[in-house]
Amino acid sequence: MTSTGPRDAKEVRKVWRSKERILPLRVTADDVAILRIHYSVVPDYDYKAVTQGQTAEDIRREVEIDWTATAGKRIFPQFNRQIHVSTKPLVPDIRETFYAGWDFGGVPAFVITQLNAYGQWLIFPPLTPPESSDTLGTYEFGEMVHQFLHDEFAERYGTTVERLRMVHYGDPRGAGPPPHTGDRPKETRSYFDIIRRGLDIVIGHDHRGRPIYDKRPGFGWVIRPGAVNITDRLESVRARLTKLTANGYPSLIVCKDAQFFIQGFEGGYCRKQRLDGQYDLDPYKNWFSHGHDALGYVATRLFSYVKSKEEEDDVDKTPKQIVRSHACGRGA
């Protein structure tokens, strides 16, 4: 529900007051005040009547004010904004280990997470370049990640990127040479190797015809391969959405500022519907898929997924969500 009006904040506040709480305004460059109201703050709102007869996508778009809602099938219907999104921006613990995920290929993505003392998996805002960045090279993306870590996790907390305790997981394909090296002659080594050791770029030739290199130093990050199996990645994340810690807290928390993941969990990351009405088995490859793939690589390595005997006997059965977390030794 969105309302516009003059910039007289007192007038708007007088109309939209809920339980003694003043709802925030956003003022545009044209001096127009915009008030965005979620149904949960409207007294006596009849949610059941409003949503009756609407599709899940209509409800997300018109009631939840989620304009990214698609006709695709959500990968993680277990996600609940009221449960899995922090009420305040998450604050990282610089003294503890960060678990980062990388996705390479056409459009790269970098996600950063952490486990707190309660065993909750905290997901911070990621670095997800737009889809127009499909020509972005591996080393260039590494530079972007280094700057991102410096700005968001190092400098503001009085430390350096090099002093951050980090464990990296990534697309298993990153351990081998790029599949289409002809498209990018400068990238003849694996993605993982380029990030760790750097890159030598030919910038010319000397009088004898020998190449002259511009040596760019590596970042020193050792990226370990995540799981190849998409089912394992999805189930590892899904298990965290449905699991509670020993203290009764949600096992997965998304920072309120990580709109990429909030929108992705709510439907941006989805299975595309085919013309026959059925849905694809694999997630739709779009902008949201890159960051969620990176998140899945972390989940499969940070949390070990244990199959039941029935699952081992019949691989076609839906996996049960049994997860053992490294957080168990951290007071969870």
C-alpha positions as CSV (number, residue, x, y, z in Angstrom):
1,M,0.0,0.0,0.0
2,T,1.6,3.3,-1.1
3,S,0.3,6.8,-0.7
4,T,1.7,10.1,-2.0
5,G,1.0,13.6,-0.8
6,P,2.5,17.0,0.0
7,R,5.7,17.3,2.0
8,D,3.8,18.3,5.1
9,A,5.0,15.5,7.4
10,K,2.6,16.6,10.2
11,E,-0.4,16.0,7.9
12,V,0.7,12.6,6.9
13,R,1.7,11.6,10.4
14,K,-1.7,12.6,11.7
15,V,-3.4,10.3,9.2
16,W,-0.9,7.3,9.4
17,R,-0.3,6.8,13.1
18,S,-0.3,3.2,14.3
19,K,0.2,2.3,18.0
20,E,1.9,5.6,18.7
21,R,4.4,4.9,15.9
22,I,5.1,7.4,13.2
23,L,5.6,5.7,9.8
24,P,8.6,6.8,7.8
25,L,8.3,9.0,4.7
26,R,10.5,9.2,1.7
27,V,10.7,12.5,-0.1
28,T,11.5,12.6,-3.9
29,A,13.4,15.2,-5.8
30,D,10.0,16.7,-6.9
31,D,9.2,17.4,-3.2
32,V,6.6,14.6,-3.0
33,A,6.4,12.6,0.2
34,I,5.9,8.9,-0.3
35,L,4.5,6.7,2.5
36,R,4.9,2.9,2.1
37,I,2.7,1.0,4.5
38,H,2.8,-2.8,5.1
39,Y,-0.5,-4.4,6.0
40,S,0.9,-5.6,9.4
41,V,0.8,-2.0,10.8
42,V,-2.7,-1.2,9.7
43,P,-5.2,-1.8,12.6
44,D,-7.9,-4.5,12.0
45,Y,-6.5,-5.3,8.6
46,D,-8.5,-8.3,7.2
47,Y,-5.7,-10.3,5.6
48,K,-7.9,-13.3,4.9
49,A,-10.5,-11.3,3.0
50,V,-8.0,-9.3,1.0
51,T,-6.0,-12.4,-0.1
52,Q,-9.0,-14.6,-0.9
53,G,-8.9,-15.9,-4.4
54,Q,-5.5,-14.4,-5.2
55,T,-2.5,-16.4,-6.4
56,A,0.6,-16.5,-4.3
57,E,2.3,-14.2,-6.8
58,D,-0.5,-11.7,-6.6
59,I,-0.3,-11.7,-2.8
60,R,3.4,-11.1,-2.8
61,R,3.1,-8.3,-5.3
62,E,-0.1,-6.5,-4.1
63,V,-0.1,-7.2,-0.4
64,E,3.5,-7.9,0.5
65,I,4.6,-5.0,-1.8
66,D,7.1,-7.3,-3.5
67,W,7.3,-6.0,-7.1
68,T,9.9,-8.6,-8.0
69,A,7.2,-11.4,-7.6
70,T,7.3,-13.7,-10.7
71,A,5.1,-16.4,-12.1
72,G,7.8,-18.9,-11.3
73,K,7.7,-21.4,-8.5
74,R,9.6,-20.4,-5.4
75,I,12.6,-22.5,-4.6
76,F,12.4,-21.8,-0.9
77,P,8.7,-21.5,0.1
78,Q,9.9,-22.1,3.7
79,F,11.3,-18.6,3.9
80,N,9.3,-16.2,6.0
81,R,10.2,-12.5,6.1
82,Q,8.8,-12.2,9.7
83,I,11.0,-15.0,10.9
84,H,14.2,-15.0,8.8
85,V,14.9,-11.3,8.3
86,S,16.6,-9.3,11.0
87,T,14.8,-6.3,12.5
88,K,18.0,-4.3,12.5
89,P,21.1,-4.4,10.3
90,L,23.3,-7.3,11.2
91,V,26.7,-6.4,12.8
92,P,29.5,-8.8,11.9
93,D,31.9,-10.0,14.6
94,I,35.3,-9.2,13.2
95,R,37.0,-11.5,15.6
96,E,35.2,-14.5,14.2
97,T,35.5,-16.4,10.9
98,F,33.6,-15.3,7.8
99,Y,32.4,-17.9,5.3
100,A,32.3,-16.6,1.8
101,G,30.8,-18.0,-1.4
102,W,31.8,-17.4,-5.0
103,D,30.0,-18.0,-8.3
104,F,31.9,-17.6,-11.5
105,G,30.9,-17.7,-15.1
106,G,29.0,-15.1,-17.1
107,V,27.8,-13.0,-14.2
108,P,29.8,-13.5,-10.9
109,A,28.6,-13.2,-7.4
110,F,30.2,-13.0,-3.9
111,V,28.3,-13.7,-0.7
112,I,29.6,-13.4,2.9
113,T,28.1,-15.1,5.9
114,Q,29.0,-15.9,9.5
115,L,27.9,-18.1,12.4
116,N,27.1,-16.4,15.7
117,A,27.3,-17.8,19.2
118,Y,23.8,-19.2,19.0
119,G,24.5,-21.3,15.9
120,Q,22.5,-19.0,13.6
121,W,23.8,-18.6,10.1
122,L,23.9,-14.8,9.4
123,I,23.7,-13.7,5.8
124,F,25.0,-10.2,5.0
125,P,24.4,-8.1,1.9
126,P,26.3,-9.7,-1.0
127,L,28.2,-8.3,-4.0
128,T,26.1,-9.1,-7.0
129,P,27.0,-7.1,-10.1
130,P,24.1,-6.5,-12.6
131,E,23.6,-8.9,-15.5
132,S,25.2,-6.4,-17.8
133,S,28.5,-7.4,-16.2
134,D,28.7,-10.6,-18.2
135,T,32.0,-9.4,-19.7
136,L,33.6,-8.9,-16.2
137,G,36.9,-10.7,-15.9
138,T,37.8,-12.9,-12.9
139,Y,40.6,-10.7,-11.7
140,E,38.5,-7.5,-12.1
141,F,35.8,-9.2,-10.0
142,G,38.4,-10.1,-7.4
143,E,39.4,-6.4,-7.2
144,M,35.7,-5.6,-6.7
145,V,35.4,-8.1,-3.9
146,H,38.6,-6.8,-2.2
147,Q,37.2,-3.2,-2.3
148,F,33.8,-4.5,-1.0
149,L,35.4,-6.2,2.0
150,H,37.5,-3.2,2.7
151,D,34.5,-0.8,2.7
152,E,31.9,-3.0,4.4
153,F,33.9,-5.3,6.8
154,A,37.4,-3.9,7.4
155,E,37.8,-0.2,7.4
156,R,34.6,0.6,9.3
157,Y,35.7,-1.8,12.1
158,G,39.3,-0.6,12.3
159,T,41.0,-3.5,10.6
160,T,42.3,-4.6,7.1
161,V,41.0,-7.1,4.6
162,E,44.2,-9.1,5.0
163,R,43.4,-9.5,8.8
164,L,39.9,-10.8,8.2
165,R,39.5,-14.5,9.1
166,M,37.9,-16.0,6.0
167,V,37.0,-19.4,4.5
168,H,36.1,-19.4,0.9
169,Y,33.9,-21.8,-1.1
170,G,33.0,-21.6,-4.8
171,D,31.7,-23.0,-8.0
172,P,33.6,-26.4,-8.5
173,R,34.1,-25.4,-12.1
174,G,36.4,-22.6,-10.9
175,A,39.0,-25.2,-10.0
176,G,39.6,-25.9,-13.8
177,P,40.4,-23.6,-16.7
178,P,37.5,-21.5,-18.1
179,P,35.4,-23.6,-20.5
180,H,35.7,-20.9,-23.3
181,T,39.1,-19.5,-22.9
182,G,39.0,-18.2,-26.5
183,D,36.6,-15.6,-25.4
184,R,39.0,-14.2,-22.9
185,P,42.6,-14.9,-23.9
186,K,44.0,-13.4,-20.7
187,E,42.3,-16.0,-18.6
188,T,44.1,-19.3,-19.4
189,R,44.2,-20.4,-15.8
190,S,41.5,-21.5,-13.4
191,Y,39.3,-18.9,-11.7
192,F,40.5,-20.1,-8.2
193,D,44.2,-19.8,-9.3
194,I,43.7,-16.3,-10.7
195,I,42.1,-15.1,-7.4
196,R,44.8,-16.6,-5.3
197,R,48.0,-15.9,-7.3
198,G,47.1,-13.0,-9.6
199,L,47.3,-12.6,-13.3
200,D,50.0,-11.7,-15.9
201,I,48.5,-9.7,-18.7
202,V,50.4,-9.2,-22.0
203,I,50.6,-5.4,-22.6
204,G,53.0,-5.4,-25.5
205,H,56.2,-6.9,-26.9
206,D,59.8,-5.8,-26.7
207,H,62.2,-5.2,-29.7
208,R,62.8,-9.0,-29.9
209,G,59.2,-9.8,-30.0
210,R,59.0,-11.2,-26.5
211,P,55.8,-10.4,-24.6
212,I,55.8,-7.7,-21.9
213,Y,53.6,-8.6,-18.9
214,D,51.7,-6.4,-16.5
215,K,52.0,-8.5,-13.3
216,R,48.9,-8.1,-11.1
217,P,49.3,-9.6,-7.6
218,G,46.9,-12.2,-6.2
219,F,44.6,-11.8,-3.2
220,G,45.8,-14.9,-1.4
221,W,42.3,-16.3,-1.0
222,V,42.2,-20.1,-1.2
223,I,38.8,-21.0,-2.7
224,R,37.6,-24.6,-1.9
225,P,35.1,-26.3,-4.3
226,G,31.5,-26.4,-3.1
227,A,29.1,-29.3,-4.0
228,V,28.4,-29.9,-7.7
229,N,24.9,-31.4,-7.0
230,I,22.2,-28.8,-7.1
231,T,20.0,-30.9,-4.9
232,D,22.5,-31.0,-2.2
233,R,22.9,-27.2,-2.4
234,L,19.2,-26.5,-2.2
235,E,18.6,-29.0,0.6
236,S,21.4,-27.6,2.7
237,V,19.9,-24.1,2.6
238,R,16.3,-25.4,2.9
239,A,17.3,-27.3,6.1
240,R,18.6,-24.1,7.7
241,L,15.2,-22.4,6.9
242,T,13.3,-25.1,8.7
243,K,15.6,-25.8,11.6
244,L,15.8,-24.1,15.0
245,T,18.9,-23.8,17.1
246,A,19.1,-25.4,20.6
247,N,17.9,-22.1,22.0
248,G,14.8,-22.0,19.8
249,Y,16.1,-19.4,17.4
250,P,15.8,-19.5,13.6
251,S,18.9,-21.1,12.1
252,L,19.1,-18.7,9.2
253,I,18.9,-14.9,9.5
254,V,19.1,-12.5,6.5
255,C,20.2,-9.0,7.2
256,K,17.4,-6.5,6.6
257,D,19.7,-4.6,4.2
258,A,20.3,-7.7,2.1
259,Q,17.4,-7.0,-0.3
260,F,18.9,-9.2,-2.9
261,F,18.5,-12.3,-0.8
262,I,15.1,-11.3,0.7
263,Q,13.7,-10.8,-2.8
264,G,15.4,-14.0,-4.0
265,F,14.0,-16.1,-1.2
266,E,10.6,-14.6,-1.9
267,G,10.4,-15.6,-5.5
268,G,13.2,-14.0,-7.5
269,Y,15.0,-17.3,-7.2
270,C,12.5,-19.7,-8.8
271,R,11.7,-22.5,-11.2
272,K,10.4,-21.3,-14.5
273,Q,7.0,-22.4,-15.7
274,R,6.9,-24.2,-19.1
275,L,4.2,-23.8,-21.7
276,D,2.6,-27.1,-20.6
277,G,2.1,-25.6,-17.1
278,Q,4.8,-27.7,-15.5
279,Y,7.9,-26.2,-13.8
280,D,11.5,-26.8,-14.7
281,L,13.3,-29.1,-12.2
282,D,16.3,-26.8,-12.0
283,P,16.3,-23.1,-10.8
284,Y,15.8,-20.5,-13.5
285,K,19.1,-19.0,-14.5
286,N,18.6,-15.3,-13.8
287,W,20.3,-12.6,-11.8
288,F,19.2,-14.1,-8.5
289,S,20.5,-17.6,-9.3
290,H,24.2,-16.5,-9.2
291,G,24.1,-15.2,-5.6
292,H,22.0,-18.1,-4.4
293,D,24.3,-20.6,-6.1
294,A,27.2,-19.0,-4.2
295,L,25.2,-19.3,-1.0
296,G,24.6,-22.9,-1.7
297,Y,28.3,-23.6,-2.1
298,V,28.8,-22.3,1.4
299,A,25.9,-24.3,2.9
300,T,27.0,-27.6,1.5
301,R,30.5,-27.2,3.1
302,L,29.6,-25.4,6.3
303,F,26.8,-27.8,7.2
304,S,27.2,-31.5,6.5
305,Y,24.0,-33.0,5.0
306,V,23.3,-36.5,6.4
307,K,21.2,-38.9,4.4
308,S,18.9,-41.3,6.0
309,K,19.0,-45.0,5.2
310,E,15.8,-44.7,3.2
311,E,17.4,-42.0,1.1
312,E,20.4,-44.1,0.4
313,D,18.2,-47.0,-0.7
314,D,16.1,-44.8,-3.0
315,V,17.8,-41.8,-4.5
316,D,14.5,-40.6,-6.0
317,K,12.9,-39.9,-2.6
318,T,12.8,-36.4,-1.3
319,P,15.8,-35.9,1.1
320,K,15.0,-35.5,4.7
321,Q,16.3,-32.3,6.3
322,I,18.9,-33.6,8.8
323,V,21.8,-31.2,9.3
324,R,24.9,-31.2,11.5
325,S,26.4,-27.7,11.9
326,H,29.9,-26.6,12.7
327,A,28.1,-24.3,15.1
328,C,27.4,-27.2,17.4
329,G,30.8,-26.6,19.0
330,R,30.1,-22.9,19.4
331,G,27.6,-23.0,22.2
332,A,24.6,-23.5,20.0
